[in-house]
Every structure is written in C-alpha cells, then in structure tokens.
C-alpha cells in the first residue's frame, strides 16, 4: 500500500476491517463498557472503530480527529465526528463511560496533556482503553527519516537505539516502554485495570503463508500476558477513573 500524504505526520489509520481489528475490538469490549454506553473515540482516523462500535452496540459514539479530511470520511461511519486536538477535547467534564485511544498518543504534540484531557472528560468509574506502539517491538512501523527524506514502511531496530539517535531517525512518532506509558497517568485520579503487550494481526502474512502464518500468529498470541510479550507490537493499557 502506498502511504497517504499524512503518513509521516499522523500515521495511517485502519482503512479496512480484518481479523486484527476484530481482535482489538473484542479486547475493548472485554475491558470497557460499550453496550448502552457513551463512548468517545479520541483520534478516530477515518472512523473504522467508531462505525463498528456504533453498529454493534447500543452506544452513543462521539469522535474527533485533528485532520479535517479524515473527519469528513469518519462522518460516513458516525455523524458525531469533530475536528479537534487531543490536548483540548471539546467536551464537558465527566461525560463518557468509555474512551478509546487507538494508536494515537504517539502522534500528538503533548501526550501528557492529551492523557489529562481524556481523564477530565471520563466519568468516575469509566475506563480509558489505550493502544500505543511498544518500544521493544523489533520494527518501527511508522517509517523513518534519512537525510531529510521520509521513508515509509517497517524499519528494523530503530527503537533499540538510545533516545538521541532514535529520535533523529524517527522524530515524528513516539514508542513507549511500559514504565513510560504508565508515567503519563501519574498524578491523575486513575488506577490501572490491566496492562500488557499484544502482537499484531498478521493478516498480510497469513494471506501469503496460509496455515503457516496462522500457526505463527497463534503462537505469538499465547505469549501475551507473559514476560515474552516484551517484543509485542503494541501496549494495551486500560485505566479507570476513581469514583
């Protein structure tokens, strides 16, 4: 797939719904309220998760993204989509039962401010579900810069470099350690419900390799929640606001 014009700045949202997205939706439904819930998609991209949650659950889904072009597409999935920044969420305090931030925090200008805004608009007892890139995944999936030129695609081992070197090659995106991610919630009225690292959907690999690809995927999935999830693709962090 060729990258969009926003790939370097915002990453690429989910454009299609496949097994990987289906699995993540099941995780969201496991750890947070969706039925009859007021749900915010914080950084909705083109609206894939907003649309699926709206169709499958009796949820009131609100959504926002900073890119107007993507919000226009998202409105085809859900009419309640706004152009807004994560650091200034345009909703009242204590409004939402569930907030989903799916591979978004790594792109925002101020991730600490974005986290505090999500906590602000979350109801007491509500939950935030966050997916973000894992620093120890062997590839940087958002491409890299070399001599001023952006190169799209997976780049091996960039995230294993010291910060000074890593941030020169990938200044456009963050990758989080477990401690660094949880530190964003320091001094907020929240508690961690669950936190582990997950492996990808590997839909393209399965399409090429068939049964061998499925065996690889299922083997990696069994490592989640063990010390061997250190090399997973993304963090799954769920926090609950004190009630």
N, C-alpha and C positions, 0 to 999 in steps of 0.2 A: 504494500500500500504506500502510495506517495504521501508525504506529510502535508498537512494543511499549512497555511501561512502563519497560523498561531502556534504551531507545534513547539517551537523553541520557547515561546513566552508562557504558554498555558498548558502545554502537553496536549495529548489527543484524548478526547472523551470516548466513551463507548458509543460506537456508531451502529453496532449490530448486537443482537441478544443471542448469546450462545451459552454453552454449559458453564463457562467460567462466571458469567454474570448471574446465571441461575443459582449457582452455588453461593455466591456472595449475598444474593437476596435472601436465601434460606438462613444465612448467618444473621443478617439484620433482623429477620422475623424471629429468630430464636432468642436474641438478646434484648430486643426492644419492642415496644407496643406499636402495632400497625393497625389492627382492627379498631374501627371507630376512634382512631387517634388523630390528633392534629400533628402533622409531620412537616418538617422543613428539610428541603434538600439544599444544603449550603454549598453552592458551586455545582450547578445542575448540568453543565455542559449542554448537550442537545436534548436532554430530558429523558433519557432512556429509563433511569431508575424512577424518576417522577411518574412517568407513564405507567410502568409496570405496577408500582405501588398503588396508584390511583385505580387501575383496572381490577386488581386482585383483592384489594382490601377496602373496607368501608372507611377510608381515611380521607381527611381533608388535607390535601397536599399543597403546600406553598413551596416556591423555589426561587432561587436567584443565581445569577452569574454575572461576572464583571464584563463579559463580552456581549455586546448587543446582538451581533449576528447569531450567536449560539442561543441566546434567549429567544430570538424570533423563531428558531427551529424548535426550541423546547415548548413553546406555546402550542405547537401541534400535538404535543403529548399531554400537557396540562395548561389550562388557561391562566393559572395563577403563578406566572413567572415574571420576575422583575429584573431589571438591570441594577446591580448594587455591588459594593465591595464587601468582602468578608470582614473587614475591620470596622464597618459601620452598617450593621444589619438593620434594615428599616422596619423593624417590628417591635412591639411593646415587650416589656419585661414579663417573664413567667408565662409565656404563651403556649409553647409547644410541648407535646408529650415526648416526641422523638425528633432528634436532629441527625441527619446523615451527612457526613463529610467524606466523600469518596474520592481519594487520590487528589485532594485539593490543597491541603495545608502546605505542601511542598512548593507550591507556586505563588502563594500570597506574599505581599510585601512584608507584612508583620504577622508572623504566625502566632505570637503570644497575644496580640490584640484580637486576632480572629477567634482564638480559643475563648477569651474572656467575653466576647460578644455572643458566642454560642451559649455559654453558661448563663449569660444575662437573660436571653430570650427563652431559655428552657424552664419548664415548670419544676418546682420542687418535686422530687421523686421521678422526674423524667430522665431520659438517657440520651447520651450522645454516642453515636457509633462512628468510629473513625478508621479509615484505611489510609495508610501512607507508606511510601517506599521504605524498605529495610536497608540500612546502611551496609549490612553484610551480605546482601544478595550479590552474587559474583558479577552481575552486569548492571551498568547504569542504563536504564531503559529509555531515558529521555534524550539520548544523543549527547554530543559534546561539541565544544568549540576547539578549533585548532588554527592558530594564526589568523584569528579574527573571523573564520568561516564556521558556520554551524553545520554539523554532520548528524543527520537523523539516523536513529536506529540504536540497537544494543551495543554498548561498548564495554568490554571486559575490564574488571579490576580497578576502574577509576575510583570507586568508593572505598577501596582499601588503602588509598594514598593518604598521607597526612592532610589535614584540612587545607593548609596553604596551597598545596598542589592540586588537591581535588577541586577546590573552589575556583581555580583558574581554568580548569578543563570543563567544569560544569557549574558556572556561576548562575545559571538560570533556574536551578532546581535544587531542593534540599533532599537529603536522605537521612533517616533518623535511626539512631540507636534506641534501644528500649528505654534507657535512662533519660536520654534527651527528649524523647516524646512525652514521657510522663512528667518531666520537669515543666512542660508548658502549663500544666494544671496546678502547679504549686501556688499556694495562697488563693485557691478558688474553693468554693463550698461544694466539693465533689469527692466521690470515692471511686476507686477502680473496681469495676464489676468483673471484668475479665481482660486479659491482655496476653496474646501470643502471636506468633508469626505464621503466616499462611503461604502456601505455594500457589502457583498460578493455575489457570485453567488448561493451558497447553492445548487449546483447541487446534491450532495450526499444526502442531507436532502430531497430534492424533490423526488429523486429516491426511498427513503424509505417511505415517508409520502404522496406522491402524491399531491392531491389538497390542503391538509392542509399545506404542505410545500410551495406551491406556494402562498397561502394566506399570510403566514409569510413573505416570501421574498418580495412580493409586498407591504406589509405594511411597511417594513423597507425601501424600496426604496422611499416611499413617505416622509420619514423623511430627506432624503438627501437635503442639502442646507438650513436646519432649525437648530435651536440650538440643536435639538435632534440627529443630526448626530455626536455629540461628541463621541458616542460609536461605530462609524463605523469602519470597518476593516482597511481601507487604506485612506490615503490622496490622492486627485487628485489636483496637482498643475500645472498650466500652466503659464509660464513666456515668455515674448517676449523681444528680444534684441533690444535696442534702434537703430533706423535707422536714 
